[in-house]
Amino acid sequence: MGKQWKQCQTLFFWGGYKITVDGDCSHKIKRRLLLGRKLMTNLDSILKSRDITLPTKVCLVKAMVFPVVMYGCESWTVKKAEH
């Protein structure tokens, strides 16, 4: 008749996302920080340039890096150790 379902500890989604039973989001946070670091490395030559003013560099970081790092942060469960 009915199928028996079993509860799993971790569920993996396409794109590398995973959901755990305890709501651990450390993997998402680490991944976003890694993407932000990679983007900052790509912007390194622009940020070190003397031809571009500091306010312009700040605007670049706010427009390009912050959204990448903070994407989905509304759904993160931040634990004391990560805070």
Residue, then its C-alpha position, 0 to 999 in steps of 0.5 A: m500500500g503505502k511507501q515507508w519513508k526514511q529520514c535522512q541527515t543531510l539533503f544535497f541539492w544541485g549547485g552544491y547546497k545542502i540542508t542538514v537536520d540541525g539547520d547547520c549553515s556553516h557550509k553556505i557561509k564559508r562558500r559565500l566568503l570564498l566567493g567574495r575572496k575570489l572576487m576581491t582577488n579578481l579586483d586586485s589590480i583595480l583596487k591597487s590602481r592609483d588612477i581610481t579614487l578611493p570613493t570609486k573603489v569603495c563603490l565597486v566593492k559595495a556593488m560587486v563584492f557585498p551582494v555576492v557574499m551576502y546573497g541568501c543571508e536571510s536564511w542563514t542560521v548563525k550559531k554562537a561559534e560562527h558569530 
